[in-house]
Structure formats: C-alpha cells, structure tokens
C-alpha cells in the first residue's frame, strides 16, 4: 500500500516535460543528501581520530569496509523489493532512516558506537540508488537515459562538495559531533517532500505500448532472476571494472582531506572548501559531461558507453599521481582538479550500459548487482587499503605515510580500464533494451 494517496503515472502522454524534469531534480536532491551524509565523515576524520583515539586502519574500516558490507548486503534485497513494490515509498522510508542515523553518529562515545551508527546509515542508503535509477528509466526513453543518469549521478559530486564544505566550516564552529547532527536531520524533510510529490511510474512506461506487459516482473524466483543477469557476461565485467574505478574515487575522497591537513598542514576549513570545489563540483562537471558525451556517441555505437570511461580513466590516473606526489599544495591541487573530473566520468556511462543489459523488468536488481560489486571494491576496499598502507609506514614517516596509501590505491584504475575494454566486447550481444 502506498504511503500517500497520490496516484501512479499510467499514461506516458500525461507526463509533462516540466514534471519529468521535476522528478529528476527531486531524485538528484535525494542523491545529494545521500552523499552529504555518507561523505561528511571524510573531512571529520582528523578530529574524530584525535577525539576517539583511533588508528588509520580503524578509520578506513569505519569509512569503507564496514559501511560497504552492510550497504551491499541490504542493497540487493531492497532492489528486489523495488522491482516488485513502490520504488518511491522505499526511497522515502530508507531516506528517513539514514538521515536519522547520521545525526545519531554525533552522539557516539567510542569506536563501537560510531560503527553501529554508520552501519545504520549504510542500511538506509542501500535503498536509494537502485529504485531511483529504475524510476528515471521509466520517465526517460533509452536515447535520453545516459544524460538523465549523468545528471542524477552528479548528485554524488555535489553531495561531496556540500559535505566537505559544510563539514569543514561547521566542524570549526561547532565541533564534529554537532556537525553530524546538523547535517543529518534535513534529509527527513526531503523524504517527506518525495512522499508528497513524486508519482510512481508504471514499469516500462517509455517503451512502445506493446512491450510494456513484457517488462512486468514475472513469478521467477530470486535465484532465477539473478541467474538471468549473471549470464549476461558484460554486466559482471562492468560491475568489477566500476568497482576498481570506485576504489580510486572513494579511497581518495575519504583520505584527501586528512592528506592535505597532515602533509601540507592546511587548516580544516580551507581543505574542506578547496576539495569541495575540486572533488565535488569539478567531478560533477566531469560526470555530467562524460555521461552526455557517452550517450551521444552511443547513438552510433553502444560500446562508447564503456570506451569513454576507459579513455577518461587512462588520462586521469597520471594526474592523480602528480597530485599525490607534488611537494607543495598549489601544484598538487592544480593536478587534482582535472584528475578528479576525468575519473568521475565512469559512473553515469557504465550505469547506462547496465540499464541496457539488465532490461526493464530487472533494472533495479541489475543496478544493485553492479553496486554490490563496485561498492565492495570501492567503498569497502578503497578507504581501507589507503588506511592500512598508511599504518604500515606510519612508524617510519608519520606525516607522509598517507601518500603511499594513495599511490597504491591508484593502481586499481589500471584494472578498471582493462575491464571496460573487455566488457565492450560482449555488450552488444547482451543488450536488452
């Protein structure tokens, strides 16, 4: 039963361009809040480390693996629910939950309590992305999806921007605890707005009328549906490749604030502002531009959805190396800006490819499978690898040890490029719609 009496959209002709844009904008706001609540912890790592007396490995586990484990474990069954029940209602409940748990993080007195609250955030956020993608795909026809997904995906970068900016300044004014409370609570209001104004579309609404009935989920069980998706080889390869890309984007996003504070001795508010612009807005521009370019090229050949991320990642990785190894902050930030922009291109293009391979009936489940693998490697592996390598060298070089961790995680981009090129060889065979 729906949370509110506002009815579903059954006739595509009844959807005005303005309302379709509103839906995309509202889901973009949801995703922005998702990433603000997820990534604000990055700029708070240093004060939390000193207040709770934590190691870099503990912080990497807290920010990465523990979050990812619960995020992906709950992601697939919640996506399965989204393929059969109201996607809007699922987003509303999950958003209210993760926003409340973000605020609860501010009351943690030790590592275990903070870990438990972050797990709550992870479980709530697991019900956001897959149902949102499924709704977008039903409001936008196939030839417009790559751009629509790129707009939605830019919410990650905007959320990082807002999280770093607000986190840095609020932390200086009120401390890390009150920062988490202030950041967390507004998401509940956004959830209420979704409940009141977003209309659930029928599945396959943008397809030809004769095809809509074919996309309604049938009686097949969970194993059968997963088996259908796994047999489409390109989906699995894209998921792993995106996971390696995410190792770099999440690993660097988590640890760059601490890197500039420790290695270059910059104040937390200044770090938050600069990284908000570079890894937030800059990466958002890269995601939207890259998604738009990939979608435009894919009209001629769908494999461009994977070739564009391969080219962008190849170009961005050396710039990341320069940013990490530069002896002074000016040169480091100058190299970081284009690196972050190029390495953000992969997400919308790869997700658009997964949309096509999954098909309308299993789109949310297909997206969740990709997120399962990419987030285990990305959120789970990226931050933890950087923290672990940093602790290995902290005895010899306590100030510069983070530099080694960041260099090691960049190696994942090489594997990502190989994966995108490999998946492009089977994409056309596996494409559904």
Number of C-alpha atoms within 10 A of each C-alpha: 7 15 13 11 10 13 11 13 17 14 11 16 9 9 13 10 10 8 14 15 14 14 21 22 16 18 27 23 20 25 25 25 28 27 21 29 28 24 23 28 24 27 30 24 21 21 17 19 15 10 12 13 11 15 15 23 20 18 25 27 23 23 28 28 23 22 26 29 19 21 26 27 16 19 29 24 16 26 29 21 17 26 22 15 15 20 26 24 21 22 27 24 18 21 29 21 20 31 30 21 25 30 23 22 26 21 15 16 12 13 16 11 15 19 20 18 20 25 23 22 29 29 24 28 28 29 29 27 22 27 29 25 25 26 26 19 28 20 28 21 16 18 12 15 26 30 24 28 29 29 23 27 27 30 27 29 29 27 28 34 30 26 27 32 25 21 31 27 19 19 19 14 12 11 17 24 20 17 25 25 19 16 23 27 19 15 25 19 13 20 21 14 13 20 21 14 14 21 21 20 24 18 25 25 24 19 19 9 11 7 13 16 12 13 16 16 14 10 8 9 9 11 9 11 18 17 11 12 22 16 11 18 16 25 29 20 24 27 29 25 32 29 31 29 33 28 32 32 23 24 28 25 22 28 26 21 27 22 22 23 17 17 18 16 13 16 14 23 20 16 22 28 20 17 24 26 20 22 28 28 24 24 29 29 22 24 32 27 21 28 33 23 19 29 29 18 16 20 13 9 12 20 21 21 30 28 23 24 29 23 17 20 24 17 15 22 23 13 20 25 19 18 22 26 16 15 12 13 17 12 14 20 20 15 20 24 23 21 27 30 26 26 28 33 33 31 22 30 31 27 28 27 26 27 27 22 25 23 19 26 21 25 28 32 28 32 26 29 24 26 26 24 22 25 29 26 28 28 29 30 27 36 33 29 22 29 28 20 21 25 20 17 17 15 10 10 12 14 17 16 22 28 21 18 26 27 19 16 24 23 15 21 25 16 16 28 23 13 24 27 20 17 23 20 13 16 24 15 12 18 18 14 11
